[in-house]
Amino acid sequence: MGVALARLVQWTATGYGTRALDITPLNEAILKEIIMFAESFIYKHPQEAKYVFVEPLEWKTDLDPSAFESGYVVRSIHAVSKANRNPVAKILGLDYNTMKEESSVLNILDKITKDNDTESEIKMKIAILLKQLDVYLLNHSLKHISLEIPLNPAAVKNDIELLKRFSGKGEQTVLESIKYTSDYEYSNGCRAPPWRQILGEICYVLVKPHDVETLCITCSEEGVFLNGGKTDDEEINYERKGVIYKDLVTCLKEKSAKFSENMPKQQTRFNEELQKGKDQPNETPKKEAAGALRKAIPGSDKSTLEKNQINLGKNNMIKRLEPSLNWKTTIDSKEHRTSLHEEKHGGRLEKSAPSVSPGKAQLVRKSAEKVEEIVSESSSESEEDEEPPDHRQEANADLPSEYWQIQKLVKYLKGGNQTATVIALCSMKDFNLAQETCQLAIRDVGGLEVLINLLDTDEVKCKIGSLKILKEISHNPQIRRNIVDLGGLPIMVNILDSPHKSLKCLAAETIANVAKFRRARWAVRHHGGITKLVALLDCAHNSAEPAQSSLYDARDVEVARCGALALWSCSKSYANKEAIRKAGGIPLLARLLKTSHENMLIPVVGTLQECASEENYRAAIKAERIIENLVKNLNSENEQLQEHCAMAIYQCAEDEETRDLVRMHGGLKPLASLLNNTDNKERLAAVTGAIWKCSISKENVTKFREYKAIETLVGLLTDQPEEVLVNVVGALGECCQEYENRVIVRKCGGIQPLVNLLVGINQALLVNVTKAVGACAVEPESMMIIDRLDGVRLLWSLLKNPHPDVKASAAWALCPCIQNAKDAGEMVRSFVGGLELVVNLLKSDNKDVLASVCAAITNIAKDQENLAVITDHGVVPLLSKLANTNNDKLRHHLAEAISCCCMWGRNRVAFGENKAVAPLVRYLKSNDANVHRATAQALYQLSEDADNCITMHENGAVKLLLHMVGSPDQDLQEAAAGCISNIRRLALATEKARYT
């Protein structure tokens, strides 16, 4: 507590009046923590709470009734802290005033326990508690401080200059005037006197808004605040008045309503001015620097080198002085998403891009760019990926020594001869290039341009050294994009033709790192890189037995591995997948899959996994007998290889023949055994996905039951990420199509976790879990558990889900629930508004939703009361409107729904009036036997009405039905015969009436 109050608490600066405890967010945070500690002390430590202080804590106060409001405690503790600068000494005695701040608990013990009385023991405990509070306050304050982004002179100056442009006497201006109190600007960009710069103050401005008096504002590293204004002798009262704002615009918005009103109107113009300020100064120098650096290779003359360095210096200075203003924070969503990135650095969380303190440099730590790379890509390559802002190290920052050492090495790269260049490259390689500071040091001084230029030389050693460095630093997303912008990829693609195998490997590995975003993948394909990378896979073209990996030359194997790595990165694009296939990549990948080199197999299988999402590839994978090798590698000890093999099987197992191949080659057993290893979630997701797709075949389900995989899957229904749950539930949904597996799921307690998953929001998971619950509901005992857990109501509520797939799956699941519930009619009526919801779903445009809802209506209409209710809700005209469809699945369930709905009142007549009969007759021409049976049954019910019989006869129903009377399907026979009988009976009655 003593160290925290001495080091962290902020006091008002000397100037006018005595030093007092400042009202800042940090001070308030510390005081609130002290209040919480004091309030809870009496409950947590009742014995120590009775201890009497050595000296009382005294402070002055002017108490009145209004003081006892919500903020009283904070103001009170504020006053106590202000009056008692060393409270520990007053609480425990003056002995503690001499203790060092680094005193440990053991020092305290040694100091207190000299006397063995009870009071000394209590003192010891209080001392330890206060020490713990001190440490806590220090840590809490560090977190608070780390969230503050200091301002810098360049940003403040740019704010003020922009505000000047849009100030004046007009109604639309944001201010009447804004000006500095001092015209003199120091070399560091500050205008505050040097003794104020030490306190972090940058400048002072006089602002005249339209609607309030002139404001005297201090701009400091901490932020922006009102000061005491100018005194009678034109001096500034530096003491802060009020709160600190993050920037000048925020402060003025708070102080002036007119400014706040006019500011949004000028927003577009502000943005345009900002963009001009960013683009115009950079464009020409950047082109000059790039052009000059093309010549900055070993052997350049001195004058050319000097020009290059001058241009480069200009370019970097312009980049570094780019202001990061707050005008665009509410508009540019791209900057908003990447404006704040944090990384753990030296045990602390640091903000990205801190600014430099005037008079006292601060350590700059740049955060790593957390850019999530695109994992799937549309066939259109024209749309650019979202790119992160280009962070640069700030000028005059106190950077690590490595930063400056690397920059010196880059200078040697630019101006040295061949030997000096090679030595500089070797020295640079010795640095930790995985560290972002080193990566950005190379880029900030123009090292990327030099490294890429070296790739264009004829010196192999220089190329190798350059590629080794580029390979390491290209893991950084910013560097990747810079390499593409500087035209590095076409040069690397050309190196793939080099006779030197080391160069090929390094170029391919660097391409693999760079091609993580769409524009880079397009560039590789556009410059012929895919064909060249595929050629690298042919590492055994001189071998008599290419399947024998022992005959491969080690260097050729490494070339093929690097080529596969690059193709893996490139294969995330559909266009690149096609290019790989056309270049003959599949047979070569299939051959490499037979090797025993695990480091080779991972990129090969990864590429196949990416490509297997396309149907053309799946057919080629079957033709090349790749499935057998994928299954073999499932038994590998390498978890990453197992994951990619399982993922490739998951992609390919959409095809029935592939599922059979997996079973025939013994792939189901290793998949089932891998379910027991749940630590690696990525691998578990791939394995459960492969099991799900393989379970579509009944023969595979039998094998999984034999390997006890169903019990293991039930155990994975809890405490797993969603990507695993989707696959697990999908697999159970397929397995539960069989009675034996439904019993296993029920006995293993799988019904409850399945029902619990019905309340999720993941679309894919809801589709799978509704299917699984519906499959379990076929068994009466499972249905009782589902009903008891309120599962039917949850399924019914999913009919309101916005996703059509979820609606359809929920409606299909309701069918077995209604069929197997004990009192289904009463259960359905118990859902308030449920029947109306089902009927309204007949207005959907989705064919699967319509088919599933018709199936649900078929089951609902079996109860007469429910049929009456849905009739009142207008089910007949809605069903009739759907009759003109060519979708056999919808025809089947629609005909069944019409058949069941004919059982109430005059619904038969209503269907005829709504012109549903003639389209139904056309259903008899379908090739689907299920459609024939359902249609014949519907026509039989409709033929009870004379007008419907006439319509059927006119549309040729008798001839079609006569063929179906001889069908082996008994239900179809009876319905067809019954319908013909009704039509014939009407004809006889009509004929009889005519003659009588």
N, C-alpha and C positions, 0 to 999 in steps of 0.2 A: 504493500500500500504506500510505503514511503517512497520507493523508487518510482512507482507509477505517478504519484502526485508531483514528484520533483522533475521527472523527465518528460512525461506525456501531457500533463494538464497544461492548457494554453492560457497564458496571462496577457492582459492588454499591454500593448507596446508603450514604452516611455514616450511621453510627448506632453499632452495637456492632462493634468491630473495624475494621481498615484496609480501604480500598477494594481490591477484588480483581476479577479478570475473572469476570463472572457466567456461569453455565451456563444459557444460554438457546438456543432453537432458532436465533435469528439468529446468535449467536456461533458455534454449532456449524457452521452452514452456511458462515460466513466461514472458520473454521479448516480445514474440510475442503477448501475451494477452495485455501487456502494449501498444504495437504499435497499435493494433486494437482499444484500448480505446482512444488513442491520435488522431488517424486518424478520428474517427467518432465523436469526441467531438465537433468539430467546426460546424457540421451539426445538432447534437442532442441538443446542448446547446449553441446557438450562442451568447447569452448575457454573459454567464460565460466565453466563449472563449476570450472575449475582456479584461478580467481581467489581470492586470499587476502584475507579481510576485514581492514579497517583495525583494527578492534577485535573481539575475540571476543564472541559472544553467550553470556552466562552466566546460569545459573539454578540454583536449589537443587532437589534431588530426593532422595527416599528410595527408591532402587531395591532391589527384591527380586525373586526369580524370578517371583512372580505378576504382576509389572508387565508382563511381556512377553506379554500376551494381546492379544485383538483390539482393545481400546480403548486400548492403550498409546500408539499414535502420537498419537491425539487428545489424551490427557492430557499427553503430552510437549509438543506444540505449544502447548497451553493454558498450560503452565508457561513456555515460552519467551516467548510473547506477553505474559504477565503481568509477567515480569521485565525485558523489553526493550520499553519503551513507544515507543521511536523506533528501530526496527531499521535503517532506511535510513541514518541517520547513522553507525551502527557499521559498516555494510557498506562504504559508499563514502567516509566521512569527514565531518568536522564541517561542511565547506562546504555539504553538502546540508541541514544542519539549518536554514540560513537561507533556503532556497528557498521561495518562495511556493507555495501549493497550486495556483494557477492557472498555474504555469510550464508552458510548452509544450515540445515536443520541441526546438524551435529554441533555446530558452533553455538547455536541457541541453547541446545541441551547442556552443553558444557558451561555456558554462562549462567543459566538459570539454576541448575541443580547443585550449585556450590552449597546452598542451604537445603536441608532436607525437610523443610516444613511444607504444609499443605498449600499455603499461599504461593510458594515458589513453583509448586507443581502446576497450579492453575495458570500462573504467569507463563509457564513453559507452553502449556496447551494453547493459550491465547496467542502467544508469539508465533507458534507454528501455524495457527489458523490465519493470522494476519499475513504471514509469509506466503501462504497458499493463495490468499486473496490478491496479494501483490503480483504474483506470477500470472494469475488468471487475468487481472486487469491489463497486464502487459500484452498477453496473447490476444485478448479481445480487442485491444486498441490497434494492434498490428493488422488484424483483419479489417478493421474500420478504415485504417489509413490506406491499405492496399486497394480499396475500392475508389479512392479519390484520384481523378485524372487531372494533374496540374496543367494550368494554362502556360503558354510560352509567348514571348514578345511578338513573334511573327503572326500567330493566330489573332492576338489582340489587335495588332496593327491592321490586319486585313479586315477585321470586324469594323473597326472605326472608319477606315477608308470607304468601305461599302456603305456604311450608314451616312457618311458625308455626301455620297452621290445621290442619295434619295432623301436628303433633307432640304428644307427651304420653306417658303411662305405658303405654298399651295395647299389645297384641302387634302390632296391625295398623298402628300409627303408624310413620312413616318415621324420626322422631328423638325423643329424649327432650325436648330443648329446643334453641332457637336464639335468640340475643339479640345486640344490638349492644353493643360495649364503651363506646359513648358515646351518651347520649340526645339530645345537641344536634345539630340538623340545620341546616346552612348554607343560604343562599338558593338555591344551585345544586344542592341535593339531596345534597351530600356530607356525611359525618360525620368524615372524616379531618381532622387539623389542617391549616391552610393551607400550612405548609412541606412537608407530605407530598402535598397536592393538586397542588403544582407537579410532583411526580414521577408524577402520574396516578393516585394512590391515591384510592379513593372512600370506603371504610369498612372497619371491622374487626368480625368477628363471632365469638362463642364458640358452638361447636356441640358438643352432647353426643349422639353416636349411642348406639344400644342396646348395641353390642358393642365399642367402643373408648373410650379416654380422651377428655377434652374437647379439641377442636381449636380453635386460634386461627387464623383465616383472614383474609387480606387480599384484599379485592375491589378491583381496579384496572382501568384501561382496557385494560391488556394481557391481563388474565384474572384467574383466581383461584388463589391459592397459600397454602401454610402459611407462617406467619412464626415467629419465635422464641418466641412465647408471652409471657405476662406474667412480669415479673421479680419479685423479692421486694418491691420498693417499688411494685408494682402498675402499673409502666410497661410499655409494649409494646416488645418487641424486634422492630423492623421488618424485620430482615434475613430475606430469603427462604430457606426450607428446602425444597428439592425443586423439582419441575417446575411449570410454569404450565399450568393447565387453562382451557378456553374459557369455562366458567361454573361456578356453584356446584354444580349438580346433578351435573355430570360429575366434579367434585372429590370430592364425597361418595360417589358410586358407587365411585370408586377406593379410598377410604379405609375404607369401611364395607360389609361383606358384607350386613349386615342391612338397611341402607338400599337397597342394590342389589336385595335380594330383595323388599322391601315396596313399592318405588317403582312397579313395573308394576301392582300391585293397585290403587293409588290413581290410576292414569293417567286413567281415565274421569272421576273426580271433579275432578281437576285441570283437565281440559278444560272441564267444565261451569262451574267457577269462572271460568276464563279467559273463556269466552263471555259469562257474565253481566257480567263486568267490561268487556267490549267493547261489548255491546249496550245495557245499561241506561242508562249515562250519555249515550250518543249519541242515543238515539231521540227523546226529548222536545225537546232543544235543536235537533235537526236540523229537526223539524217546525215549531218556533217560528220558526227562521231562515227556512225556506222560505216560511212564511206571511207573515212580516214583509217579506221581500224582494219579494213580489208587489206591495207598495205602494211600494217604493223606486224610484220613477220620478221624473223631473223634476217639480217642483212639490210634493213631499211636505213636510209641516210639520216643524219642527225636532225636536219631541219624538219623532215617529215615527222620524225618521232616527236619533236617538240610541239608541232601543230596538233598531233594526235592527242598528246597529253593535255594541251590547253583546251581543246574541244571536249575532251572527256571530263576535265575538271568543271567546265561550264555546265555540262549536262548533269553531272552529279549534284552541283550546287543548286541548280534550278529544281531538281527533283527533291532535294532535301528541304528546300524552303517552301515547298508546297504546303499551304495552310490546310489544316483539317478543321474546317468550320462546322458550325451546327445548323447552317441554313437548310441543309438538305436532309436532316435526320428524319423528318416526318414524311419525306417524299420518296427517297431512293430506297426501295425495299432491299435491293441487293446489298447496299452498304449497311443497312440496318441489320441484316442477317450476319454480317461478318465484322461488325463494328467493335465487338468485344470478344476476344479469345483469351483464355487463361491457360497457363500450363504450370505444372509444379516445377519450380526452379530453385534449387538450393534450399529446399524445405519450406518455401513460402509460395503463396499464390501471387503472381505478378500480373499487372495490367499490361496490355500490349501498347507499344508506341508512346511511352511517357515523354514529356518534354523536358527541356534543359532549364535548370534553375539559374537565374542571372547571378553572377558573382560566385556561384558554387555549383559545380557540375554534379549531376546525379548519375548513378549507374543505370544504363539503359539495358533492359532485357527484353528482347523481342520474343513474342510468343509464337509458337509453331502454328502454322496455318491448319486449322481443323477442317479441311475441305473434304467433304464426302464425295468420292469419285462416282461417276455414273456407272452403274453395274449393268444396265441394259440400255439399248440404244435403238431408236427408230431407224427405218431405212433411209430417211431423209438426213443427209449429212450437212445440209446448208445451215441449219439452225445452230447457233453457237452456244456452247456451254456457258453457264454462269461462271464468271471468273472472279476470284477474290481481289480485294484492293491491293495495290502494289505498295507494300510497306518498305520504307527505306530507313536506314539508321540516320539519326539526326546529327547535324553538324555540331562540333565542339562537345560531343557527349563523351563521358568517361567510360570508354569501352574496354573490354578485356584486351590484354597484350596481343593475343593471337590475331585479333582483328587487324591491328596495325602491321604485324609481321607478315600476314598474308598479303596486305596491300603493297608492301615493299617487294614481295616476291612477284606480284603481278607486274610491277614496273620493270623488273628484270626480264620477265617474259616478253614485254613489249620491245625492249631495246637491246637485249643481249644477242650474242651469236648462238650458233647451234648448241655448243657445249653449255653455255650459260643457261639456255632455255631448258635443256634436259635436266641440269642440276636444279633449276628453279622448280621444275615439275616434280622432281623426286622429293625436294624439300616440302613442297606444298602437300604432297601425298602423305607425308609423315604427320600432318596435323589431323586432328579428329574431325574429319569432314562430315561425320554424322551430326555434329553440333551445328545448330542453326546460325550461330554467330559467324562461324567459319564459312558456311555456305553463302551467307549474305555479304560477307566481306569480299568474296570473290566477285560477286555480282555488282556490288555498289561501286567498285573502282573500275569496272569495265572488263573484268577478267573473263566473263562469259564470251564476249566478242573475240577476245584473243584466243581462248581455248578452241572456239569453233573455227577460227581462221587457221589454227594449226592443223586442223583436220584436212585442210585443202593443200597442205604442203606435200613434198615428196619424201620427207624424212619420216621413216617408220617409227623411230624411237619417240619423236615428238608426238606423232599420232597416238601411239600407245599410251604415253604419259597423259596426254590430254583426255583420251577416252576413259582412262582409269579414274581421273578426277570427275569428269562429267557423269560417269556411272554412279559415283557415290553421292554427288550433290543433287542429282536429278530425282532423288526421293522426295525432295521438297516441292510442293505443288506450285509455288511461285516460280522456282527455277525451271520446272518443266515447261511452263507457259513461256518463259523468257527464251528458252532454247528454240521453241517453235517459232516465236516472233522473229528471232534472229536468223531463221532459215537453217537451223542445225540439222533437221531431219533429212532433207534431201542429200546432204553431204554424208550422213551416216548410212543412208540407204545405198549410196554409191560405194561405200567402203565394204559392203557385203559382197562385192565382186572381187575384193582383193585376194591375191594368192596367199597372203599371210593369215594363218588360222587364228592367231592371237587377236589380230585386228577384227576379224569377223566376229569372234566371240564377244569382244568388248562392245562393238557397235550394236550387235543384236541385244545384248543385255541393257545397254543404254536406251535403245528403242523400247524395250520392254518396260522400263521405268517411265519413259516420257509418254508412251501411248496409253495414258490412263484417262484421257478425256477426248471428246468427240473430234475436235479439230485436229488433234495429233493423229488419231486413227485415220482420218480422211487423208492427211498429208502422206502417211506411209503408203496407203493404197494408191493415191494419185501419182506418186513418183515411182511406182513399180515395186514397192517394197514387199508386197505379199508374195509375189512370184519368187523373189530372191530369198525370202525367208523360208519358203517351202523347199527351195533347192538345198538349203542348209540341212534339212532333215535327212537327205539321202547320204547318210554318213557311211554306208556299207556298200556303195555302188561297185567297189572293186573286189568285194568279198564273194568267194564261191558259194558260201552258205550264209546268206544275210541273216537268217534267223538265229545264228550262233553269236551271241554277244561277245564271247571270248575272242573272236576274230577281229572285233572292231579296234581300230587304232584309238588310243585314249584321247588324242586331240580331236579326232573326228567325232567321237562321242560328245566331247565338250561343245563342239560347234553345233551339233544337232540339239543338244540340251538348250543352249542359248537361243537357237532358232525357235524351238518350241516355246520358250519363255516369251519371246516377242510375239509369236502367233497367239498365245494365250491372252495377252493384253489386247491385241488387235481384234480377236474373235468376239469381242463384246458388241461389235457392229454387224448388223445383218448383211450389209454390202460386203464387208470383209469376209464373212462366213462363206458367202457365195464365191468370192475371189479365191479363197483357200481351196474350196471344192473343185473349182474349175482348173486350178493350178496343179491338181493331182495330189492334194495334201492328205486325203483320207488313207490311201494305201500305205503311204510313208508313215503316218501316225500309227496305223495298225501294225506295221513292222516293228516300229520302235517300242510298241507295247509289249513285245515279246522279250525285251531285254530284262536284265536283272538289276539294272542301275536305278535305285530309288530316286535319286536326284533328277534322273531323266524322266522317270515315269510320272512324277507329280505334274510337271508342265504339260506332258503329253495327254494325260487323263483330264487335266484341267481344260485343255483346248477342246477335247472331245465332249466334255460335259457342257461347255458353252454352246458348241455347235449342235448338240443333240436336241436342242429345242426346235430345230427345223426338221420338217418331215423328210426332205431330201437326204439329210444326213442320217436320219434313223434307218432309212432303207439301205444306205451305203454301209452303215455300221453292221447291219445284219449280213450284208453280202460279204463283208471283209472278215467275218467271224470274230468280231471284236469283243462280243459279249463274253466269250469264254475266258479271255484274258482279264477282262474287268472282274469277273467272278474270282479268278485265281488271285488277283491282287487284293481282294477283300480279306484274305488271310495274312496279309503283310503285317508287320509290327509297326509300321509307320502310320500314325493316326491321320495325318493329312492326306496320305495316299488312300487310306480306307474311306475317308470322307468324300474325296472326289470320285472314287469308283462307285460309291453308293449313290452319289448325286447323278452320275452318268446313267446308272441303271434306272433311277427315278425318272429321268427325262425320256429314256428309251422304252420303258415298260408301258407306255400308252398303247403299244402294239401287242396284240395277243401272242403273236409268234415269238416276240422277244421275251414275254413272260414265261413262255414254255421253255425257251432256251436257258433262261436263268435257272429254272427248276432242273432241267436236264443236266446242266453243268455243275449242279450242287451248290448253287448260290444262296438258297433259302436258309440253310443251316448257319453259315457265318453271319448272315443278316440277323437271324434270331439271337445268336450269341452276343452280337455287338450291342443289343438292347440293354444288356446288363451293365455296360460301362456308361454311366450317365454324367461323368464329370465334364467331358468335352461336348458342349451343347451344339456346336456347329456340326460335329460328326453325328450326334444323336438325331438332329433334324434331318440330315441326309439319309441316315439309315431308316428312320421311321417313314420318310417319304418313299424310299424304295419298297419297303414292306407294304405301304398303302397301295401303290400301283400294282405290285405283284399280287395283292389279295383280290384283285378284280377277277382273277381266274379261280374257279372253285377247287381245282386240283392243288393249287398253291395254298389255299386256305386249309385244306386237309393237312398238308405238310406243316404249316405253322402251328396247327393244333397239336400235332405230334411232337413238335419241338418246344411246347409250352410257351409259345410266344404270346398267346392271347392273354394269359395271366400277367405276363410282364407288361404288356401294353396297358392293361387296366391299372397297374401300379404307377404308370407314367401319367395318369390323368390329373395329378395334383403336383404343385410346386415345379412346374416346367414352363419355359418361355412359350409364347404364342406360336412361334414357328414350329416348335415340337408338337404342341397340342393339336394344331391343325392336322398334322400328319397322323398322329396317334388316333384321333377321333375318326379320321377318314378311314384308317385301316380297320378300326372296330366296326364302323358302319358297313364295310364290305364283309367282314367275318360274320357279323350278326345276321346275315341273310340265311344262315343255316341254324337249325334248331339247337344242335349240340353246343354251338358257340354262344348262343343266347343264354343258355343255362350256365355256361362257364362265367360269362360276364356278370350274371345275376349273383351267382354263388361267391364270386370274388368281390362283391360289393361295388360293382362298377356303375350301377344305375344312378346312385346319388350324385357322384361327381359329374356324370354326364348331364343330369338335370341341372346341376349348379352352373354348368357352362352355358346354359340357355340365356343367362342374363348378361352375356358379354356384348361387345360391340364390333368385334373383328368379323368382317363379312364372310371370309373363307371358313373361319371356325364355326360360325353359326350355321352355314350351309351343311357342313359335315356333321355337326352335333345333332341337328334336327333329323338328318338321315339316320344316324345311329340310334337316337331315341325312338324314331318311328319303327326301325327294324326290331328293337327290343320289345316294343308294344304289341307285336304279333303274338308273343307268349303271354297268356292271361296272368300268370303270377308276376311277371315283370310289369305288366300293365297296372296291377294293383299298387305296386311300389311307386310307379310314375304318378298315378292319381293321388296317392297319399302325399307325395312331395310337391303337389300342385304343378306337375309338369305340363298337364294339358292346358292350363291357363297360360303358362309361359309360352307354349307353342302358339296358342291363339293370339297372344299379344304380338308375336313376331309377324303376324299378317299385316301389321302396321309399319313394318320396317321399310325404309325407302328403297332398299335394294331388291330388284325383282327376283334374283336367285334365292334370297333368303325367304321371300314370300312364298315362292313356289315350293321350296324344300319344306317349309313349315306346313303348308297345306297338304303335301304328300304325307307328312308324318302324322297329321291329324286323322287321316283315313283309318289306319289300324287302331288308333286310340279310340275312335268312335265305335268301331266294329267290336272291340274287345272289352269296352267298359261295361260294368255291371248294369247301371241304369243310364245308358248313353243319352236317351232323350232328355231326361231331367238334367244331366250334367251339361249338355249343350245349352239348354235354356237358362242355366244359372249364370252364364257369362253375359253380363249386361252389354247390349249392343253388338254381341258377337255375330248373330245371324245377319243383321243388317250389313256388318262389315264384310262378311263372306259374299253376300249378294252384290255389293258394290264393287268387289274385285273383278266381277265379270265385265267391267268397263275397261280393264287393263288392255294395253296393246301388246303385252308379252305373251307369246303362244304357250310357253311353259307354265306361266302363272294361270292362264285360262284353263289349261288342261288339268292342272292340279286342283283348282277351285271347283271345276266340274266334278272331279272325283270326290272331293269333300262333300259337295251338294248331294251326290248320289247316296252317300252314307247318311247325311243329315235327313234326307227326305224319306228315309225308311221309318221315321217316327211321324205319325200323322199330325201331331200338334206342331212339330217343327216345320213340316211341309206347309201347313196352313200359314205359319208366320212368314216363311220365305216367299210364299205366294203373294201375301199382302205387301211384301217389300218389292214386288215386281220382278220375280225371278223368270217368269215365262217370257215376256218380251225380250229380256236380256239374253236368255238362252237362244231364242229364235233368231236374234240378230247375228249370232255367231255361226249359224248353220252354213253359210256360204264360205266354207274354208276348205283348203286342199291338204291341210296338215292331218295326217292319219292319226297321230297321237291325240290331237284335240278332237277329231271326229269320234274316236272310240269313246272317250269319257263324256263328251257332249251328248252322244246318243244314249249312253247309260243314264245321264242326268235327266234327259227328256223322258225316258222310259219311266223313271221313278216319280217324276213330277206329275205324270198323267194320272196318278192315283188320287188326286184331290179335286173335288168340285168339277168345274167345267174347264179344267186346264187343257183337256184334249181339244176342246173346241177352240180355246184361246191360241194354242199352237198352230192350228189350221188358219185362224184369222190373221196370225202374225207371219204367215207364209213360211213356216218351218218344214212343211211336209215334203214339198218338191225337192229341196236340196238334200233331204235325208235319203230319198230314193236314189240319188246319184252316188251316195256312199256305197251302195251295193256293187258298184263297178271298181271299188278299190281292190288292191291285191292283199290287203291285210285281213287275216281271218278274224282277228279281234274286232275289227270295224264291222265286218259282216254280222257277227253274232250280236253286237250291241245295237246295230241299226235294225236288224230283224225284230229284236225285242221292242225297240221303240216304235217301229211301224205297226207291230201287233197291237200295242196299247193305243196308238193313234187311230187304228182302224175300227175302234169301237164307235167312232163318230162317222156318220154317213158321208158328210162332205169331204172328210179326209180320205175315205175310200175312193171317192170319185177322182180326187187329185192324184192319188197313187196310181190308179188305173190309167189316167191320162198320161202319166209320166213313165209308163212301161214297167211298173213295179212287179206285175204278175209274172212276166217272163223271167225276170232276174231272180225272183223268189222261188220259182219252180226248180231252177238249177240247185238251189240251196236245200231243198227238201231232201235231196239225196246225200247231204253232207254227213261225214262221220261224227261231227259235233252234234250231240243230242239236243243241247239247248238251242242251237241254230235251227235244227230240223223242226222242233216244236214251234218256235216263234214264226218261222217262214210259213209252215202249214197253217198255223192259227190266223196269220194275216191274210193268206189266200182264202181261207175259209170265210172270214168276215167280208172280204171283197165279193166273193161268189155269192154269199148269202144275200148281200145287198142287191146284187144283180138279179137274182131270182125273185126277190121281193118286188123289185121295180118292174120286171117282166110280167109278174103275176098281176100287179096293180094295173098294168097297161091293158091286159085282156079282160080284166073284171071291172 
